[in-house]
Amino acid sequence: MTRQHDRLGQLGARTRALLDRVDVPAEPPDRSYVPERTLAAADFLPAWFLRVGFERARAVARLELVDGAKTYFGTGFMVSPSLMMTNHHVLPSVEVARRARVFFDFEDDEQGRQLSPQLFLAQPDRFFLANELLDVALVAVADDPGRSWGTIPLRHAPCGLAPGERVNLIQHPRGGTKQIVVHGNEVVAVAEGVIHYLADTEGGSSGSPVFNSRWDLVALHYRGGERDNLGVRIDKILKYLTVMGAERGAGPLLRELLDGVRDSGDFGLFATAGLQLPTQAVGDVEKTVWMGGAEFLDPGYWDVAPLFAGVDSAAGARPRIDALVAAVELAGADV
C-alpha cells in the first residue's frame, strides 16, 4: 500500500512539472472569442427524440411482392392494430395485395447483425381501400401486428411545416434493411396537397412515413421529383378516409382507425356532408374543395343534441356551449 501511494505521489509531481513548462497566458489573446455558441440554425434535439423515433420505427415494415420471376419492394407502416398504410402504386388492387408479404424487424442491430425478421401476410379480403389520386392504400395485416409493433398516429391537424424546416423519413430503400434519414432533409415547399423535401430515398422507399421534428406524421412519401421528393399530406389523406368511413359498409377496421384519431371531429357530432372526394391527383395545382379548410366542417349539419342530453339548466349548458365554440374556432369552420 505504501509503495502504491509513493507511485501516485511521483505521478502527481511529474504532472505538476509538465504543467509548469506550459506557458499559459493570463487571458485569451482574442477577447471576442466565445467558446460556446450556436452555429447558424440550432441543431439541438431533446433527449426524447431518440426514444420516440425508435418507437415510430418499430411500426414501419418492409413490403415484398412477387410477380412471376420479378420481386417488387415497398415500405408501409401500421396506423391501427390491423391496418397498414402504403402507396396505391405499391398495392394498387386486392389481387396484388394478396401477394404482399409484410416484414417487421427487417433491420440490423448496433453490431451490424441482422435481426430475425417477423413475417406477416396482407389480408386485403378482410379490408382494402385505395385511392389512385392520393396514391394511398390501406390494407389489413394478419394477426394485427400493430398491437405488438405499435402504430403511428394520424392527425387532422395541418402539417404545420414551412420551407427551411426539417423532416425525417423511415424507409426500406431497395427492399433492404430499415434506414432512417434525419440529416439535411430540408422542406423546400408546402403545397395544398403535397410537401416537397430534400431527402435520400430509393426504389422501395415508396410508402414511407414522413415526420416533422417531433415525430408527428405529416406526409406519405410517394415519389421523387427532378429536384426533390414528394409526400402526400396526411391531413388530406385523413379527410378522404373520413368520407369513406361515413359510407355504409365501411367496416369496423376503418371505424377503429378513425375513432382513434386525435383531435378528430368524427364522433357522430360532425357530419361529413361538407366533404367531397378528390377529383384529380395531388400536386401543386389541384382542386381543394374536397380537402376542406373552413368547408370541412359545416356546423349547419352538426347534431349537437347528444351534447346536451341530461342538461336541464342554462348554467349546466354553458360549459358545453363554450366547448362547442372552441371546437368551431379550432376547426376554422364557417359559421
C-alpha positions as CSV (number, residue, x, y, z in Angstrom):
1,M,0.0,0.0,0.0
2,T,2.9,2.4,0.9
3,R,4.6,1.6,-2.4
4,Q,1.4,2.4,-4.3
5,H,1.0,5.8,-2.5
6,D,4.6,6.6,-3.4
7,R,4.0,5.9,-7.1
8,L,0.9,8.1,-7.0
9,G,2.9,10.9,-5.4
10,Q,5.6,10.6,-8.0
11,L,2.9,10.8,-10.8
12,G,1.5,13.9,-9.2
13,A,4.9,15.5,-9.1
14,R,5.7,14.7,-12.7
15,T,2.3,16.1,-13.8
16,R,2.9,19.3,-11.9
17,A,6.4,19.6,-13.5
18,L,4.9,19.2,-17.0
19,L,2.2,21.8,-16.2
20,D,4.9,24.2,-15.1
21,R,6.5,24.0,-18.5
22,V,3.3,25.1,-20.3
23,D,3.1,28.8,-20.9
24,V,-0.5,29.7,-20.1
25,P,-1.4,33.3,-21.0
26,A,-3.1,35.3,-18.3
27,E,-6.1,35.9,-20.6
28,P,-7.2,34.8,-24.1
29,P,-5.4,36.8,-26.8
30,D,-8.8,37.4,-28.5
31,R,-11.2,38.9,-26.0
32,S,-14.1,38.4,-28.5
33,Y,-13.6,34.6,-28.5
34,V,-16.8,32.7,-27.4
35,P,-16.1,29.1,-26.7
36,E,-19.8,28.0,-26.9
37,R,-22.3,29.3,-29.4
38,T,-25.0,28.1,-31.8
39,L,-23.7,27.9,-35.4
40,A,-26.3,29.0,-38.0
41,A,-29.6,27.2,-37.3
42,A,-29.8,25.4,-33.9
43,D,-29.4,21.7,-34.2
44,F,-30.3,20.8,-30.6
45,L,-32.8,18.0,-30.2
46,P,-34.5,16.9,-27.0
47,A,-33.4,13.6,-25.5
48,W,-36.8,12.0,-26.1
49,F,-36.3,12.5,-29.9
50,L,-34.3,9.2,-30.0
51,R,-36.9,7.3,-27.9
52,V,-39.9,8.4,-29.9
53,G,-38.1,7.9,-33.1
54,F,-37.3,4.3,-32.1
55,E,-41.0,3.7,-31.3
56,R,-42.1,5.1,-34.6
57,A,-39.5,2.9,-36.4
58,R,-40.9,-0.3,-34.9
59,A,-44.2,0.3,-36.7
60,V,-42.5,0.6,-40.2
61,A,-42.3,-2.6,-42.3
62,R,-40.8,-3.9,-45.5
63,L,-43.3,-4.9,-48.2
64,E,-42.4,-7.6,-50.7
65,L,-44.5,-8.6,-53.7
66,V,-43.6,-11.5,-56.0
67,D,-44.9,-11.3,-59.6
68,G,-43.7,-14.3,-61.5
69,A,-39.9,-14.0,-61.8
70,K,-39.9,-10.4,-60.5
71,T,-39.9,-9.2,-56.9
72,Y,-41.0,-5.7,-56.0
73,F,-40.5,-3.8,-52.8
74,G,-42.1,-1.0,-50.9
75,T,-42.5,0.4,-47.4
76,G,-45.6,0.5,-45.2
77,F,-46.5,1.4,-41.6
78,M,-49.2,0.4,-39.1
79,V,-51.8,3.1,-38.4
80,S,-54.0,0.9,-36.3
81,P,-53.6,-2.5,-34.8
82,S,-54.9,-4.1,-38.0
83,L,-54.3,-1.6,-40.8
84,M,-51.2,-0.7,-42.7
85,M,-50.8,2.4,-44.9
86,T,-48.7,2.5,-48.1
87,N,-49.0,3.8,-51.6
88,H,-51.6,2.9,-54.2
89,H,-48.8,2.3,-56.7
90,V,-47.3,-0.3,-54.3
91,L,-50.7,-2.0,-53.7
92,P,-53.0,-1.0,-56.5
93,S,-55.6,-3.7,-56.1
94,V,-56.9,-6.6,-54.0
95,E,-55.3,-9.1,-56.4
96,V,-51.8,-7.5,-56.0
97,A,-52.2,-7.1,-52.2
98,R,-53.0,-10.8,-51.8
99,R,-49.4,-11.5,-52.8
100,A,-47.9,-9.0,-50.4
101,R,-45.7,-10.2,-47.6
102,V,-45.0,-7.8,-44.6
103,F,-41.7,-8.0,-42.7
104,F,-41.2,-6.3,-39.3
105,D,-37.8,-6.1,-37.7
106,F,-36.1,-6.2,-41.1
107,E,-33.1,-4.3,-39.8
108,D,-29.6,-4.5,-38.3
109,D,-28.6,-4.2,-34.7
110,E,-25.9,-1.9,-33.5
111,Q,-23.2,-4.6,-34.3
112,G,-24.4,-4.7,-37.9
113,R,-26.0,-8.1,-37.4
114,Q,-29.4,-8.5,-39.0
115,L,-32.3,-9.2,-36.6
116,S,-34.8,-12.0,-37.1
117,P,-37.5,-10.5,-39.4
118,Q,-41.1,-11.4,-38.5
119,L,-43.3,-12.3,-41.4
120,F,-47.0,-11.4,-41.8
121,L,-49.4,-11.7,-44.7
122,A,-51.6,-8.9,-46.0
123,Q,-55.3,-9.7,-45.9
124,P,-57.0,-7.5,-48.5
125,D,-60.1,-9.6,-48.4
126,R,-60.5,-8.6,-44.8
127,F,-60.0,-4.9,-45.6
128,F,-58.6,-3.0,-48.5
129,L,-59.1,0.7,-49.5
130,A,-57.0,2.5,-52.1
131,N,-57.2,5.8,-53.9
132,E,-55.0,6.4,-57.0
133,L,-55.4,10.2,-56.9
134,L,-53.9,10.4,-53.4
135,D,-51.6,7.4,-54.1
136,V,-52.6,5.9,-50.8
137,A,-53.7,2.3,-49.8
138,L,-54.9,0.8,-46.6
139,V,-54.7,-3.0,-46.1
140,A,-55.4,-5.3,-43.2
141,V,-52.5,-7.4,-42.0
142,A,-52.9,-10.8,-40.4
143,D,-52.6,-11.2,-36.6
144,D,-52.9,-7.4,-36.0
145,P,-49.1,-6.7,-35.7
146,G,-49.8,-3.1,-34.6
147,R,-50.6,-4.5,-31.2
148,S,-47.0,-5.7,-30.8
149,W,-45.0,-3.3,-33.1
150,G,-47.0,-0.2,-32.3
151,T,-48.8,2.2,-34.6
152,I,-48.1,5.7,-36.0
153,P,-50.9,8.1,-35.1
154,L,-52.8,10.1,-37.7
155,R,-54.0,13.6,-37.0
156,H,-56.4,16.0,-38.7
157,A,-54.2,19.0,-37.8
158,P,-52.5,20.7,-40.8
159,C,-48.9,19.7,-41.4
160,G,-47.5,22.9,-39.8
161,L,-44.3,22.8,-41.8
162,A,-42.7,25.7,-43.6
163,P,-39.8,25.9,-46.1
164,G,-36.5,25.5,-44.4
165,E,-37.7,23.2,-41.7
166,R,-36.7,19.5,-41.4
167,V,-38.4,16.2,-41.9
168,N,-37.4,12.7,-41.0
169,L,-38.1,9.5,-43.0
170,I,-38.1,5.8,-42.1
171,Q,-37.9,3.5,-45.0
172,H,-36.7,0.3,-46.7
173,P,-34.7,1.6,-49.7
174,R,-34.3,-1.1,-52.4
175,G,-36.0,-3.6,-50.1
176,G,-33.0,-3.5,-47.8
177,T,-32.8,-3.2,-44.1
178,K,-34.7,-0.4,-42.4
179,Q,-33.0,3.1,-42.7
180,I,-33.7,6.4,-41.0
181,V,-32.9,9.7,-42.7
182,V,-32.7,12.6,-40.2
183,H,-29.9,14.8,-41.7
184,G,-30.3,17.6,-44.2
185,N,-33.9,16.8,-45.0
186,E,-35.0,20.4,-45.7
187,V,-38.6,21.2,-46.7
188,V,-38.4,23.3,-49.9
189,A,-42.2,23.8,-50.4
190,V,-45.5,23.1,-48.8
191,A,-48.4,22.9,-51.4
192,E,-52.0,22.4,-50.7
193,G,-51.8,18.6,-51.1
194,V,-48.1,17.7,-51.0
195,I,-44.9,18.5,-49.3
196,H,-41.6,18.9,-51.2
197,Y,-38.4,18.0,-49.3
198,L,-34.8,17.1,-49.9
199,A,-34.1,13.6,-48.5
200,D,-32.4,10.4,-49.6
201,T,-34.8,7.8,-50.9
202,E,-34.6,5.0,-53.4
203,G,-36.8,2.4,-55.1
204,G,-38.6,0.6,-52.3
205,S,-39.0,3.8,-50.2
206,S,-42.5,4.4,-51.6
207,G,-45.0,4.3,-48.8
208,S,-42.6,5.6,-46.2
209,P,-43.8,7.8,-43.3
210,V,-42.6,11.4,-43.3
211,F,-42.3,13.1,-39.9
212,N,-41.7,16.5,-38.6
213,S,-39.0,17.2,-35.9
214,R,-41.5,16.0,-33.2
215,W,-42.1,12.7,-35.0
216,D,-45.6,13.7,-35.9
217,L,-46.7,12.1,-39.1
218,V,-47.0,14.8,-41.8
219,A,-46.9,13.0,-45.1
220,L,-46.9,9.7,-47.0
221,H,-43.8,9.6,-49.3
222,Y,-44.8,8.6,-52.8
223,R,-42.2,9.7,-55.3
224,G,-39.0,11.6,-56.2
225,G,-39.1,14.6,-58.4
226,E,-36.5,16.1,-60.6
227,R,-35.1,18.3,-57.8
228,D,-36.8,17.0,-54.7
229,N,-39.0,14.3,-53.2
230,L,-42.7,14.5,-52.6
231,G,-45.1,13.3,-49.9
232,V,-48.9,13.4,-49.8
233,R,-50.0,15.4,-46.8
234,I,-51.5,13.2,-44.1
235,D,-54.2,15.7,-43.2
236,K,-55.5,15.5,-46.8
237,I,-55.5,11.7,-46.7
238,L,-57.3,11.7,-43.5
239,K,-60.1,13.8,-44.9
240,Y,-60.6,11.2,-47.6
241,L,-60.6,8.4,-45.0
242,T,-63.2,10.3,-43.0
243,V,-65.5,10.4,-46.1
244,M,-65.1,6.7,-46.7
245,G,-65.6,6.0,-43.0
246,A,-69.0,7.7,-43.2
247,E,-70.1,5.4,-46.1
248,R,-72.3,2.4,-45.3
249,G,-70.4,-0.8,-45.1
250,A,-67.1,1.0,-44.3
251,G,-66.4,-1.8,-41.8
252,P,-65.2,-1.9,-38.2
253,L,-61.5,-1.7,-39.0
254,L,-61.7,1.7,-40.7
255,R,-64.0,2.9,-37.9
256,E,-61.4,1.7,-35.3
257,L,-58.8,3.7,-37.1
258,L,-60.9,6.9,-37.3
259,D,-62.1,6.6,-33.8
260,G,-58.5,6.6,-32.6
261,V,-57.5,9.8,-34.4
262,R,-56.6,12.6,-32.1
263,D,-58.4,15.9,-32.5
264,S,-60.9,14.1,-34.7
265,G,-64.3,15.7,-35.2
266,D,-65.8,12.5,-36.3
267,F,-67.6,11.3,-33.2
268,G,-71.1,11.4,-34.6
269,L,-71.2,15.1,-33.8
270,F,-69.7,16.3,-37.1
271,A,-71.4,15.1,-40.3
272,T,-69.3,14.7,-43.5
273,A,-71.9,16.4,-45.7
274,G,-69.4,19.2,-46.5
275,L,-66.7,16.8,-47.8
276,Q,-66.3,15.6,-51.4
277,L,-63.9,13.0,-52.9
278,P,-60.9,14.2,-54.8
279,T,-61.3,14.8,-58.5
280,Q,-57.7,14.9,-59.6
281,A,-54.3,13.9,-58.5
282,V,-52.4,15.7,-55.8
283,G,-49.8,18.2,-56.9
284,D,-49.0,21.9,-56.8
285,V,-52.2,22.6,-58.8
286,E,-55.3,20.9,-57.7
287,K,-58.9,21.2,-56.7
288,T,-59.0,21.6,-53.0
289,V,-62.8,21.9,-52.3
290,W,-63.0,18.3,-51.1
291,M,-60.0,18.7,-48.8
292,G,-61.6,21.1,-46.6
293,G,-60.4,24.1,-44.6
294,A,-63.4,26.1,-43.5
295,E,-65.7,23.9,-45.6
296,F,-64.5,20.7,-43.9
297,L,-66.9,21.1,-41.0
298,D,-70.3,22.7,-41.7
299,P,-72.0,23.5,-38.4
300,G,-75.3,23.5,-40.2
301,Y,-75.1,19.7,-40.4
302,W,-74.0,19.1,-36.8
303,D,-76.2,17.2,-34.5
304,V,-75.4,18.8,-31.1
305,A,-78.4,17.3,-29.3
306,P,-76.2,14.5,-27.7
307,L,-74.0,17.1,-26.1
308,F,-76.9,18.5,-24.1
309,A,-78.5,15.2,-23.0
310,G,-79.4,15.4,-19.4
311,V,-78.7,19.1,-19.1
312,D,-81.7,21.0,-17.6
313,S,-80.3,24.4,-16.9
314,A,-78.6,27.3,-18.7
315,A,-75.7,27.1,-16.2
316,G,-75.2,23.5,-16.9
317,A,-75.3,24.1,-20.7
318,R,-72.8,26.9,-20.7
319,P,-69.6,24.9,-20.4
320,R,-70.7,22.7,-23.2
321,I,-71.6,25.7,-25.4
322,D,-68.1,27.1,-24.7
323,A,-66.5,23.8,-25.7
324,L,-68.5,23.8,-28.9
325,V,-67.5,27.3,-29.8
326,A,-63.8,26.4,-29.1
327,A,-64.2,23.4,-31.4
328,V,-65.6,25.6,-34.2
329,E,-62.8,28.1,-33.8
330,L,-60.1,25.3,-33.8
331,A,-61.6,23.7,-36.9
332,G,-61.8,27.1,-38.7
333,A,-65.4,26.2,-39.6
334,D,-67.6,28.6,-41.5
335,V,-70.5,29.8,-39.3
